[in-house]
Amino acid sequence: MRSTETIKKLIKNTKIKTNPKVSKAVLDGLLDQMDHAEGADINASQQNIWSIIMKSKIQKLAVAAIIIVAALVGINQFGGSIDGANVAWAEVTDHIAQADYVHVYYFKCRDNILKNDFEAWYDHGRMVMRGKEGGMSYDDGQILQEFDENNRRVGKGPSYFAGGQTFFEVFTLGLLSHDNESFNEQVPANVGVDFLIYEFDPPIDGDFLESIFITVGNNSLLPLQMKVYHKDGDYDLIVFDYEAPVKAIEFFESPLVEMPNVRGEVVLDGEEAIIDIEGTPGLKQAVVRLHGKHDGPIEQLPSNYRRMLPRSFRKQYKKKGGPIFKLDVYFITDEGYQSGTNDLLVLWLNEARQGGVGSENGELDNWPDGKYRNIKYSPMLKSTEREGVYVIEMGCWLRPETD
Amino acid sequence: MLEDKLLVWKLRRGSKDALRVIYEKYRDDLLRIAAGLLKEKSQAEDAVHDVFAAFVSASSNFTLTGSLRGYLTTCVANKARNINRTKLRQGTVSLDEVEPVVSRLRRPDEWIIYDEQFQQICDAMAHLPYEQREAVVLHIQGAMKFKEIAKLQETSVKTVLSRYRYGFNKLRSLLNEEVTK
């Protein structure tokens, strides 16, 4: 007879062995997945563009208690005038606010390979972004809509400019804000005939960053280039072009949104709703369950939300408030196979987000018949006059396998 | 903890070495937890794989607020619950009502290699109702506090304690039976 403690120790300390070949194969797969993610998929789309490109880096500058050491080096390395030496950053931001049209190129250099990551066009309060895989986002100043490379809408939400921010405030998440006094007082580190170069120290919690340089035109006082150096040698390069050919007005118009091919009612914390899918070969039914609603302060967000949701989402929640809903969706194919379900899909009313599932065991190519099926869907929840009853509208489709 | 934060920072910026280290560091523990939670070995392997895959997918905008170990353990627990729930949807009989079926066939692609002792523990675990099993596994193997498990199970700490106590007692008696056989 073994004691409680012995049993506990037995359970706690029993080690498992793993098959090294399989372990290596799994790791290789994950590393490949990283490569793939690096060069793919804007479907995770503009939401990700902001998070990956901006929020992870620049946001640190904006949200942290940033200590900027205004180091006027005094080296006139371009051998020209030093008239710009006292141009405070506040003057630059004044000029930025007057820029009506900007074309932005965003490049990332990783392991000495420089890649174009996305482009953005801003025109009088509207913005279009294009990712390297062809996905687009359209922000008309009120609504932001995201589309995949096949012009299917995969996301819908409030505009980045909804709070009255300028293009640059949005783009740098506060770095160029008028409200930031420590920035406003910053003067150039280097002054040339044509350029002023502002150097910003990394924030305290941005320990992966080395430094940030912003090159500003001496006459225009507009930022032309921003370079964010990382300690390991990687860097991000953002180029601002104010003289690019102006895009036609149609360019800023979003594509027509297809009618949802799934529409039905779902009851909060009720039974699963089984909804027939119309006009999508390969998919027969969507099974939807609405199993959570939160409308309280961010601090009371249930732990499973807090753990699973990225910081960007929580920031959004803090700003917009609730209610938010948790949704489970899985699909039945024409052959009767059941897909996997998403782990956590959280929605605001009347906003769309994108999800994706594979087979029941999570793989895209491990369905009972061995075929590849990647199911993408974009659900939107709408309220009804009946309490606890909501309309779910969803576009869903099978995404073909890509190389 | 600090090391994990650093690893996550690096991973967010595309460091493959960071992924390698995280994978090596937590793989075995997560597999052990998944094996305790799920009755079929292949499902446990899939669950851990899926958690790592989802972690990689989300790594670019992932922010670590607590411990990485806790986060990954929670993901595995959620995945395991999802798998169990899916199984329940398919069948008409509760998993807790049927006798456990544990395949002892060795597959060439199997990831976890069970020794006799671990097999014994998994067999015993498989006899516990899922909520009890979850409480035992997450507390003992996952080193999670009862409060954390209560949040995960969306119930009170008292209920979790009760589930743990019942589960552990049953487990002890099953394992002791094995010894006396």
Interface residues (C-beta under 8 A of the other chain):
Chain A: M1 R2 T4 I7 K8 L10 I11 K12 T14 K15 I16 K17 T18 N19 V22 S23 V26 L27 G29 L30 L31 Q33 M34 A37 E38 A44 N48 S51 I52 K55 S56 R110 D207 F208 H230 D232 D234 P302 S303 N304 R306 R307 M308 P310 R311 S312 Y330 Q338 G340 T341 D343 L344 E360 N361 G362
Chain B: W9 K10 R12 R13 G14 K16 L19 R20 Y23 R27 D28 L31 R32 A35 Q43 D46 H49 D50 F52 A53 A54 V56 S57 A58 S59 S60 N61 F62 T63 T65 G66 Y71 T74 C75 N78 K79 N82 T86 R89 Q90 D109 E110 W111 I112 I113 Y114 D115 Q117 F118 I121 V136 I140 Q141 E148 K151 L152 E154 F168 L171 R172 L175 N176 V179 T180
